[in-house]
Amino acid sequence: MAQNEGKRFEQNIKASCEKQGILWERFIDGNKWDDGNAESIRFTPDSPCDGFLFDKGNLIYLELKTAQTGNISFNQPPTIQTKGKPKPSIKAHQVKSLIDRKKFDGVHAGLLVEFSDRETKTQTIPGGTFYIEIDDFYSWAEKCEKKSMNVADARKIGIEVDSRVLKVNRRYDIKKLLERICDG
C-alpha cells in the first residue's frame, strides 16, 4: 500500500532529525494501538499535536500538515470547533493545545506545513515547507477573514524551511530552522 503524503512528510522530518542529532518524538495517535492489530476502537482521544523537537535545551511542539490542493483549512475563529461542519485540516483543539504549551518560558509551538508544487493550465505554482509560530498563525487567522491558508499566506507569516530533494523523499535543515526559531 502506498504511503500517504502526510505520513511521508512525518517520516522525512523524523529522518532529517535523526541525521542531524535532534530528538523528534511523535505522540501516538489516539486511534491506534502500539501493536497495530486493532481494526477500530471506540475511544479516540485528541492528541495535543503531532509531536515535539528537542535540541540543546530548546523544546518545540509541532503540528505537521501537508497540502496537495494548495491550501489548508482551519476554523474561523481558529480555536472554536463548529459542530456539524466538516473538520478542517487544522483543528481547534490543536490550535488551543499549541497556544497552551507556548505559555511556558522557553517553549515554542507552531505548525510545520508542507505545500506541494501545483500545476495549473498556464504555470507551475511552487510549494514549500514553512514553520508558522502558533501565535502568528492565530493573529493572522483572526484578521484574515478566510478559512484556509495557501502557500502565499504561509510565506508571509512563516519561516521557510530549507530542504533538498532525494529520489523520492526530502531532507530538511532542521538545525537551521531551530536556530531561526530560538534565536530570533
C-alpha positions as CSV (number, residue, x, y, z in Angstrom):
1,M,0.0,0.0,0.0
2,A,1.3,3.4,-0.9
3,Q,2.2,5.8,1.9
4,N,0.1,9.0,2.0
5,E,1.8,12.3,1.8
6,G,1.2,13.2,5.4
7,K,2.9,10.0,6.7
8,R,5.8,10.5,4.2
9,F,6.2,14.1,5.5
10,E,6.4,12.8,9.1
11,Q,8.9,10.1,8.1
12,N,11.0,12.7,6.3
13,I,11.0,15.0,9.4
14,K,12.0,12.1,11.6
15,A,14.8,11.0,9.3
16,S,16.1,14.6,9.0
17,C,16.1,15.0,12.8
18,E,17.9,11.7,13.3
19,K,20.6,12.6,10.7
20,Q,21.2,15.9,12.5
21,G,21.2,14.6,16.0
22,I,17.9,16.2,17.0
23,L,15.2,14.4,19.1
24,W,11.9,14.1,17.3
25,E,9.2,12.5,19.4
26,R,5.9,11.7,17.9
27,F,2.8,11.3,20.0
28,I,0.9,8.1,19.5
29,D,-2.3,8.6,17.5
30,G,-5.5,8.1,19.6
31,N,-6.9,5.7,17.1
32,K,-4.1,3.1,17.0
33,W,-2.7,0.5,19.4
34,D,1.0,0.1,19.6
35,D,0.9,-3.5,18.1
36,G,-1.1,-2.2,15.1
37,N,-3.6,-5.1,15.3
38,A,-6.7,-3.1,16.3
39,E,-9.0,-2.6,13.4
40,S,-11.0,0.1,15.2
41,I,-11.6,1.3,18.7
42,R,-14.4,3.3,20.3
43,F,-12.4,5.8,22.2
44,T,-10.1,8.2,20.3
45,P,-8.7,11.0,22.4
46,D,-7.4,14.1,20.7
47,S,-3.7,14.2,20.8
48,P,-2.3,17.7,21.7
49,C,-0.3,17.9,18.5
50,D,1.9,15.6,16.3
51,G,5.0,15.7,18.5
52,F,8.0,17.8,19.5
53,L,11.6,18.6,18.6
54,F,14.2,18.9,21.3
55,D,17.8,20.1,20.8
56,K,20.3,21.9,23.1
57,G,17.6,22.9,25.6
58,N,15.1,24.0,23.0
59,L,11.6,22.5,23.0
60,I,9.3,23.0,20.1
61,Y,5.9,21.4,19.8
62,L,4.7,20.9,16.3
63,E,1.5,20.0,14.3
64,L,2.5,18.8,10.9
65,K,0.3,19.4,7.9
66,T,0.5,18.7,4.2
67,A,-1.4,20.3,1.4
68,Q,-1.7,18.8,-2.1
69,T,-4.6,21.0,-3.1
70,G,-2.9,24.3,-2.5
71,N,-4.5,25.3,0.8
72,I,-5.0,24.1,4.4
73,S,-8.4,24.7,6.1
74,F,-9.0,25.9,9.6
75,N,-11.9,27.1,11.8
76,Q,-12.9,30.7,11.9
77,P,-12.2,31.7,14.7
78,P,-9.3,29.2,14.9
79,T,-9.9,27.9,18.4
80,I,-13.7,27.1,18.1
81,Q,-14.8,23.8,16.5
82,T,-18.1,24.3,14.7
83,K,-20.4,21.2,15.3
84,G,-22.0,19.6,12.4
85,K,-19.5,21.0,9.8
86,P,-16.6,19.1,8.2
87,K,-13.5,19.1,10.3
88,P,-10.8,21.4,8.9
89,S,-7.1,20.3,8.5
90,I,-6.0,22.5,11.4
91,K,-8.4,21.6,14.2
92,A,-9.4,23.9,17.0
93,H,-8.1,21.6,19.7
94,Q,-4.7,21.6,18.0
95,V,-4.5,25.4,18.0
96,K,-5.6,25.6,21.6
97,S,-3.1,22.9,22.6
98,L,-0.2,24.6,20.9
99,I,-1.2,28.0,22.4
100,D,-1.3,26.4,25.9
101,R,2.2,24.8,25.5
102,K,3.7,28.1,24.3
103,K,2.8,29.7,27.6
104,F,5.8,28.1,29.3
105,D,9.0,30.0,29.3
106,G,11.4,28.8,26.7
107,V,8.9,26.6,24.9
108,H,8.0,27.2,21.2
109,A,5.0,25.8,19.4
110,G,3.7,26.0,15.8
111,L,2.6,24.5,12.6
112,L,5.0,22.8,10.2
113,V,3.2,23.0,6.8
114,E,4.3,21.4,3.5
115,F,2.7,22.6,0.3
116,S,3.2,20.5,-2.8
117,D,4.0,22.2,-6.1
118,R,0.8,22.6,-8.1
119,E,0.2,22.6,-11.9
120,T,-2.3,24.9,-13.5
121,K,-3.1,25.2,-17.2
122,T,-0.6,28.0,-17.5
123,Q,2.0,27.6,-14.8
124,T,3.6,25.7,-12.0
125,I,3.0,27.2,-8.6
126,P,5.9,26.3,-6.4
127,G,5.1,24.9,-2.9
128,G,7.4,24.9,0.1
129,T,7.7,23.9,3.7
130,F,7.0,26.6,6.4
131,Y,7.2,26.8,10.2
132,I,4.5,29.1,11.5
133,E,4.6,30.1,15.2
134,I,1.2,29.4,16.6
135,D,0.7,33.0,17.9
136,D,1.5,34.3,14.4
137,F,-1.0,31.9,12.9
138,Y,-3.7,32.7,15.4
139,S,-3.3,36.5,14.9
140,W,-3.3,36.2,11.2
141,A,-6.2,33.8,11.1
142,E,-8.4,36.1,13.3
143,K,-7.7,39.1,11.0
144,C,-7.7,37.4,7.5
145,E,-11.4,36.6,7.3
146,K,-10.5,33.4,5.5
147,K,-11.0,29.7,6.4
148,S,-7.9,28.4,4.6
149,M,-4.2,29.2,4.2
150,N,-2.3,29.0,0.9
151,V,1.4,29.0,0.2
152,A,1.5,32.8,-0.3
153,D,-0.1,33.2,3.2
154,A,2.4,30.8,4.8
155,R,5.3,32.6,3.1
156,K,4.1,35.9,4.6
157,I,3.7,34.7,8.2
158,G,6.1,31.8,8.4
159,I,9.7,30.8,8.2
160,E,10.6,28.8,5.0
161,V,12.4,25.5,5.9
162,D,15.4,24.7,3.7
163,S,15.3,21.2,2.1
164,R,16.8,19.1,-0.6
165,V,15.1,16.6,-2.7
166,L,16.3,13.0,-2.7
167,K,14.9,10.4,-5.2
168,V,11.5,10.2,-3.5
169,N,11.9,11.9,-0.2
170,R,13.2,15.2,1.2
171,R,15.7,16.1,3.9
172,Y,15.0,19.3,5.9
173,D,17.6,21.5,7.5
174,I,16.1,21.2,11.0
175,K,19.2,22.6,12.7
176,K,18.9,25.9,10.7
177,L,15.2,26.0,11.4
178,L,15.8,25.7,15.2
179,E,18.4,28.4,15.1
180,R,15.9,30.8,13.4
181,I,13.1,29.9,15.8
182,C,15.1,30.0,19.0
183,D,17.5,32.9,18.2
184,G,15.2,35.3,16.7
